[in-house]
Structure formats: structure tokens, C-alpha cells
Amino acid sequence: MKIEWQGVFPAATTQFKEDLSIDIAESQRVVDDLIKDGVDGIIAMGTVGENNSLLPEEKRTLLKAICEVVAGRVPVVTGVSEYDCMRAAEYARDAEEAGADGLMLLPAMVYVPTQDELVHHFRTVAGATRLPIMLYNNPPAYRVNITTEVLKAISGVENIVAVKESAPDPRRFTDLINALGDRYALFAGLDDVALEGLLLGARGWVSGLTNAFPQESVELVAAVKRGDLDTARAIYRWFMPLLHLDADHDLVQSIKLAEQIMGRGSERVRPPRLPLAGARRAEVTRMVEEAAATRPTAISAAA
């Protein structure tokens, strides 16, 4: 499937059974429900999908299952989050064979590379596959910034086509466009600067909280696209307390708890992550319940 690189691409959660083995059927159901709610693509096994908590064979099995349930309705983009170039290139090849439509490529985990090493990593993985690639820039989480110089250095790599930008400074979108024009399709990657990114040139949104509130997420992007900024602002202001969760260290647990409260999935996570407890659990629960009670249904219904 050709990816249009626009719209809402939720970072889908990976669902686990009580023994913390992967629940394939529930993971498929979660993805199927998101598609039915109107999302434009699926990110399989990104950060929210607990990529680095999965064994290599689990990743491949889960990806095949997700591709099967999606059945070509929307693009499936899978996270490539490995410790070195060799493992990343191998997964890229396997993902293509499994039926993925694209890759979301992170810098190598743990090791903090130089800019030249970052360029080498991206070139190596891109050379291992024909799939289109979205790079994932998240300096606070991964301690490395994909600079404009890096993006210029790889601009000749034809299948690197998009950038998920999760730097918390929205000026980054303008800087990238000024430096690189439309060479890369930009996506907002941090939920609580999503509207800013969309207004400044991002074509889409890779979102975590969409897992709990997909219809409002889809309508937010649609409102921006049609120039209805009053509606976009109204949804964004309602959504913002929850969107801030995406920037916290326990974002996976918070998003999965929100998903569970909304009847869409389970909060089970793999250690060392643990489900939220105590005051933090009560706080997130209150936020989700308040959002559910005040959700802009009239806005969605009128769209």
C-alpha cells in the first residue's frame, strides 16, 4: 500500500494476557476498533506498543497478526527500535516480508551516536528494505537529536520520506521546513504540541492518547485540514490535560489505563513497567473520567 503520510496514526498498544504473554486476539481487536473509528494508519510496536519489551520472535508474530487484521484498510507502519544496525536492518527486512507498509525508524537504542553514526544507521536500515521510512526524533527520550544537518546528509536516500517530530519545541517544524522544504513529510509526535505542529506544517499526527479517544483525535486533524480552527481549538483545549500524559515518563501505563477506562483495552504492561498505583493512578483515572464526561460529542456529531 502506498502511504499518503497524512492524518492520524495512533501508536497502538500491545495487549497482554494475565501471564503477560502477548494477547494476539486482543491486540488485533484494539487495532480493528481504531480503524473502525476512522484513523488513517496504524503504528505497530512503537513506544506505546512496548517495542523494547518484546522478544524478536514476538515482534514478528505480532506484526503479521496486525497486518492480517488490518487487511489493507490503512497503512501499517512498524517501529524499528533495535540496539544496533544489524538487528535493525534484519527487522526491517522481516517487516517487509510480514506485510508492513512502512517503518518508523529510531536511532539505535542505549548507545548515543555521533551525527555521522546516526547517518550511518539510517542509511544501513534504509538500504535493507524497499519500504518507506519515517524517522522518529525524540531528543528528551533518546538523548540524540536528528538535526537538520543529518536530514540533509540523508536527503538522497529515497525511501526515507517522513519525520515524526517529538521535540517539545514547536519551532522545530518551521526550522525543518525552512531548511528542507517539503523533502520530508512531517508528523507531530508529541501529543501536547500536536495542534501547534499541524498548524506549522505537519501533515499528520502520531498519537498516543488516540488509543482512548480516537474519534476526537480524528476530528481534531480533520478540523485543521478544513480550516475550522474554532473546532480544532475546542477539541484541543478539552483534550490537553490528557495529552500532557504523553510527555511523562509513565506515558505507556497512563495511556493503557485510559484505554481500559474507556473500554478499549487492558492496562497490563510488561516489567519493569508496572501498572499505575496509588495517587498517580487516582489522578489519571480522574482525568480520564472527567474527559469522558465532558467529551465534545456535539462537535464530533456535527463534523
C-alpha positions as CSV (number, residue, x, y, z in Angstrom):
1,M,0.0,0.0,0.0
2,K,1.2,3.5,-0.9
3,I,1.3,5.6,2.3
4,E,-0.1,9.1,1.9
5,W,1.6,10.2,5.1
6,Q,-1.2,12.3,6.5
7,G,-3.9,12.1,9.1
8,V,-3.9,10.3,12.5
9,F,-1.6,7.3,13.0
10,P,-2.2,6.0,16.6
11,A,0.7,4.3,18.2
12,A,-1.3,1.2,19.0
13,T,-0.9,-0.7,22.3
14,T,0.2,-4.3,22.6
15,Q,-2.2,-6.2,24.7
16,F,-1.1,-8.9,27.2
17,K,-2.7,-11.8,28.9
18,E,-2.7,-12.2,32.7
19,D,0.6,-14.1,32.4
20,L,2.0,-11.2,30.3
21,S,2.3,-13.2,27.2
22,I,1.1,-11.3,24.1
23,D,-2.7,-11.5,23.6
24,I,-2.8,-11.6,19.8
25,A,-6.6,-11.6,19.5
26,E,-7.0,-8.6,21.8
27,S,-4.1,-6.7,20.1
28,Q,-5.9,-7.3,16.8
29,R,-9.2,-6.2,18.3
30,V,-7.7,-2.9,19.5
31,V,-6.3,-2.2,16.1
32,D,-9.6,-3.1,14.4
33,D,-11.5,-0.8,16.6
34,L,-9.2,2.1,15.9
35,I,-9.6,1.6,12.2
36,K,-13.4,1.5,12.6
37,D,-13.2,4.8,14.4
38,G,-11.6,6.4,11.4
39,V,-7.8,6.6,11.9
40,D,-5.6,6.9,8.8
41,G,-2.8,4.5,9.7
42,I,-1.5,2.2,12.5
43,I,1.8,2.4,14.2
44,A,2.6,-1.1,15.3
45,M,5.1,-1.6,18.2
46,G,6.2,2.0,18.7
47,T,6.9,3.2,22.2
48,V,3.3,2.9,23.3
49,G,3.4,-0.6,21.8
50,E,6.2,-1.5,24.2
51,N,8.6,-2.5,21.4
52,N,11.6,-2.9,23.5
53,S,9.8,-5.2,25.9
54,L,9.1,-7.7,23.2
55,L,11.2,-10.6,22.1
56,P,12.4,-10.7,18.5
57,E,10.1,-13.6,17.6
58,E,7.2,-11.9,19.4
59,K,7.6,-8.8,17.3
60,R,7.4,-10.7,14.1
61,T,4.4,-12.8,15.1
62,L,2.5,-9.7,16.4
63,L,3.3,-7.7,13.2
64,K,2.0,-10.5,11.0
65,A,-1.2,-10.6,13.1
66,I,-1.7,-6.9,12.9
67,C,-1.2,-6.9,9.1
68,E,-3.7,-9.7,8.8
69,V,-6.4,-7.9,10.8
70,V,-5.8,-4.5,9.0
71,A,-6.1,-6.3,5.7
72,G,-5.1,-3.3,3.6
73,R,-7.7,-0.9,5.0
74,V,-5.0,1.6,6.3
75,P,-1.2,1.5,6.2
76,V,0.7,-0.4,8.9
77,V,3.9,1.3,9.9
78,T,6.0,-0.7,12.4
79,G,8.6,0.6,14.9
80,V,12.3,-0.3,14.3
81,S,13.8,0.1,17.7
82,E,16.9,-2.1,18.0
83,Y,20.3,-1.9,19.6
84,D,22.5,-1.9,16.5
85,C,22.4,-1.6,12.8
86,M,22.5,-5.3,12.1
87,R,19.4,-6.1,14.2
88,A,17.5,-3.0,12.8
89,A,18.3,-4.0,9.2
90,E,17.2,-7.6,9.9
91,Y,13.9,-6.5,11.4
92,A,13.3,-4.1,8.5
93,R,13.7,-7.0,6.1
94,D,11.4,-9.2,8.1
95,A,8.8,-6.5,8.5
96,E,8.6,-6.1,4.7
97,E,8.1,-9.8,4.3
98,A,5.5,-9.8,7.1
99,G,3.4,-7.3,5.1
100,A,4.2,-3.9,6.8
101,D,3.7,-0.9,4.6
102,G,6.3,1.3,6.2
103,L,8.8,1.6,9.0
104,M,9.2,4.1,11.9
105,L,13.0,4.1,12.5
106,L,14.5,5.2,15.7
107,P,18.2,5.8,16.5
108,A,19.9,2.7,17.9
109,M,18.8,2.1,21.5
110,V,21.1,2.8,24.5
111,Y,24.2,4.0,22.7
112,V,24.2,7.7,22.0
113,P,25.6,8.2,18.5
114,T,27.6,10.9,16.8
115,Q,25.9,12.6,13.9
116,D,28.0,10.5,11.5
117,E,27.0,7.3,13.3
118,L,23.3,8.4,13.1
119,V,23.6,8.9,9.4
120,H,25.2,5.5,9.0
121,H,22.5,3.8,11.0
122,F,19.7,5.4,8.9
123,R,21.5,4.6,5.6
124,T,22.1,1.0,6.6
125,V,18.5,0.3,7.6
126,A,17.1,2.1,4.5
127,G,19.4,0.0,2.3
128,A,18.0,-3.2,3.7
129,T,14.4,-2.6,2.6
130,R,12.2,-1.1,-0.1
131,L,9.7,0.1,2.4
132,P,9.2,3.9,3.0
133,I,10.7,5.1,6.3
134,M,9.6,7.6,8.9
135,L,12.4,8.7,11.2
136,Y,11.5,9.2,14.8
137,N,13.1,12.2,16.5
138,N,12.6,12.3,20.3
139,P,15.6,14.1,21.9
140,P,14.2,14.0,25.5
141,A,13.7,10.2,25.5
142,Y,16.6,9.0,23.4
143,R,19.3,11.7,24.1
144,V,20.1,12.3,20.5
145,N,18.7,14.9,18.1
146,I,18.1,14.2,14.4
147,T,19.5,17.6,13.3
148,T,18.8,19.4,10.0
149,E,22.4,18.5,9.1
150,V,21.6,14.8,9.5
151,L,18.4,15.1,7.4
152,K,20.3,17.0,4.7
153,A,23.0,14.3,4.7
154,I,20.4,11.5,4.0
155,S,18.2,13.6,1.7
156,G,19.4,11.4,-1.2
157,V,18.1,8.2,0.4
158,E,14.8,7.9,-1.5
159,N,12.9,5.7,0.9
160,I,13.4,7.9,3.9
161,V,10.4,10.1,3.4
162,A,9.0,11.3,6.7
163,V,9.9,12.5,10.1
164,K,7.9,12.1,13.4
165,E,9.0,15.1,15.4
166,S,8.7,14.7,19.1
167,A,10.9,17.6,20.3
168,P,8.8,19.7,22.7
169,D,9.7,22.9,20.9
170,P,7.2,23.6,18.1
171,R,9.6,26.0,16.4
172,R,11.3,22.8,15.2
173,F,8.6,22.4,12.5
174,T,9.3,25.8,11.0
175,D,13.1,25.2,11.2
176,L,12.8,21.9,9.3
177,I,10.6,23.4,6.6
178,N,12.9,26.4,6.2
179,A,15.9,24.2,5.9
180,L,14.5,21.3,3.9
181,G,11.3,22.5,2.2
182,D,8.9,19.6,1.5
183,R,11.6,16.9,1.3
184,Y,10.1,15.1,4.3
185,A,6.5,14.7,5.4
186,L,6.4,16.0,8.9
187,F,4.3,14.4,11.7
188,A,3.5,15.8,15.1
189,G,4.8,13.2,17.5
190,L,4.2,14.7,20.9
191,D,0.5,14.8,21.8
192,D,0.5,18.1,23.7
193,V,2.1,20.1,20.9
194,A,0.1,18.3,18.2
195,L,-2.1,21.3,17.2
196,E,0.9,23.6,17.0
197,G,2.7,21.1,14.8
198,L,-0.3,20.7,12.5
199,L,-0.7,24.5,12.2
200,L,3.0,24.9,11.4
201,G,3.2,22.3,8.6
202,A,2.9,18.8,10.0
203,R,0.8,16.6,7.7
204,G,-0.3,14.2,10.4
205,W,-0.1,13.1,14.0
206,V,1.4,10.0,15.5
207,S,-0.6,9.9,18.7
208,G,-0.7,8.0,22.0
209,L,-4.0,9.2,23.5
210,T,-5.9,8.4,20.3
211,N,-6.0,4.9,21.8
212,A,-8.5,6.2,24.3
213,F,-10.3,8.9,22.3
214,P,-9.9,8.1,18.6
215,Q,-12.9,10.0,17.3
216,E,-11.9,13.3,18.9
217,S,-8.4,12.8,17.6
218,V,-9.6,12.2,14.0
219,E,-11.9,15.2,14.2
220,L,-9.1,17.5,15.5
221,V,-7.0,16.8,12.5
222,A,-10.0,17.0,10.2
223,A,-10.9,20.4,11.6
224,V,-7.4,21.7,11.0
225,K,-7.5,20.4,7.4
226,R,-10.7,22.1,6.6
227,G,-9.6,25.4,8.3
228,D,-12.1,25.2,11.2
229,L,-9.8,26.4,13.9
230,D,-12.6,27.1,16.4
231,T,-13.5,23.4,16.4
232,A,-9.8,22.4,16.5
233,R,-9.1,24.7,19.5
234,A,-12.2,23.5,21.3
235,I,-11.2,19.8,21.0
236,Y,-7.6,20.6,21.8
237,R,-8.4,22.5,25.0
238,W,-10.7,19.7,26.1
239,F,-8.1,17.1,25.3
240,M,-5.0,18.9,26.7
241,P,-5.0,17.6,30.3
242,L,-4.8,14.0,28.9
243,L,-2.4,15.0,26.1
244,H,0.2,16.1,28.7
245,L,0.4,12.4,29.8
246,D,2.2,11.6,26.5
247,A,5.2,13.7,27.7
248,D,5.5,11.9,31.0
249,H,7.9,9.0,31.8
250,D,4.9,6.7,32.6
251,L,3.1,7.5,29.3
252,V,2.6,3.9,28.4
253,Q,0.9,3.0,31.7
254,S,-1.2,6.1,31.6
255,I,-2.4,5.6,28.0
256,K,-3.2,1.9,28.7
257,L,-5.1,2.8,31.9
258,A,-7.0,5.4,29.9
259,E,-7.7,2.8,27.2
260,Q,-9.0,0.4,29.9
261,I,-11.3,3.0,31.5
262,M,-12.7,3.7,28.1
263,G,-13.4,0.0,27.5
264,R,-10.9,-0.3,24.7
265,G,-8.1,-2.4,26.1
266,S,-6.2,-3.6,29.2
267,E,-3.7,-1.7,31.4
268,R,-1.4,-4.7,31.6
269,V,2.3,-3.8,30.9
270,R,5.5,-5.7,31.0
271,P,8.0,-5.1,33.7
272,P,10.0,-3.2,34.5
273,R,6.9,-1.1,33.8
274,L,4.1,-1.7,36.4
275,P,0.5,-0.6,36.2
276,L,-0.1,2.8,37.8
277,A,-0.9,2.7,41.5
278,G,-1.7,5.0,44.4
279,A,-2.1,8.7,43.9
280,R,-0.9,8.6,40.3
281,R,-3.5,6.0,39.3
282,A,-6.2,8.0,41.1
283,E,-5.0,11.2,39.3
284,V,-5.0,9.7,35.8
285,T,-8.3,7.9,36.5
286,R,-9.9,11.2,37.5
287,M,-8.6,12.9,34.4
288,V,-9.9,10.3,32.0
289,E,-13.3,10.1,33.7
290,E,-13.6,13.9,33.5
291,A,-12.7,13.9,29.9
292,A,-15.2,11.1,29.2
293,A,-17.9,13.1,30.9
294,T,-17.2,16.3,29.0
295,R,-16.2,14.9,25.6
296,P,-17.2,17.2,22.8
297,T,-19.8,14.8,21.3
298,A,-21.7,17.7,19.7
299,I,-18.5,18.7,17.9
300,S,-17.9,15.2,16.6
301,A,-21.6,14.7,15.6
302,A,-21.6,17.9,13.7
303,A,-18.5,17.1,11.7
